Amino acid sequence: MDLDYLEVVTDKGWQIEVRYRGVHVGCIRRSADHARYEYYHGTLNDFAYAYSNSSLDELKRLLSVRMARTPLISTGLMV
């Protein structure tokens, strides 16, 4: 799988950039109540998360499964 994660600190706080084959496709951030991790698809998406889980490892596993469906990546859509 060509999925990588890069921890970064921005002016918005801590997040993990999600990269598919080297291309930034989204980010993972903590929820406002810090109860779960949320995946935001797209590089500029700050409002609508696509997936969430209380476990970061489980969220990464889900992303690995979903990102394996390359047509979703190429269209920018996630289901």
HUJOHU-V974977 format. One record per helix or strand. SS is the DSSP state (h for helix, s for strand). FROM is the first residue (numbers start at 1). TO is the last residue. Records with the same first field share a line. If there is no record, write none. Layout:
SS = FROM-TO + FROM-TO
This chain:
s = 3-10 + 13-20 + 23-30 + 37-41 + 51-53
h = 56-67 + 70-75
